[in-house]
Amino acid sequence: MSWLLVRDVVRGRRQLNLSHQWNFPETDRGDIADAIHNHSMPPRAYVWMHPEARLSDAERKLIVDWADSGE
């Protein structure tokens, strides 16, 4: 189980590492919005192990609005 978690963390950080990046190009923001729209983020396996990570509709809207704002 731990190697699955490590694999997911490594893959996720390759895509988006908030420890190093806060200014995102428009294309990355679109990818973030898409991942929220299609419910691929947060991953189901992660939410299964961490139910508190499940996003509410209001949280999803907040993220998508931010991604679409370009700010």
Number of C-alpha atoms within 10 A of each C-alpha: 5 7 8 10 12 11 10 15 13 12 11 12 12 9 11 14 12 9 7 8 8 9 11 14 10 14 10 14 20 16 13 20 21 15 15 18 14 8 13 11 18 13 14 14 12 15 14 11 9 10 11 9 14 16 16 9 8 9 12 17 15 12 17 19 12 14 21 14 10 12 9
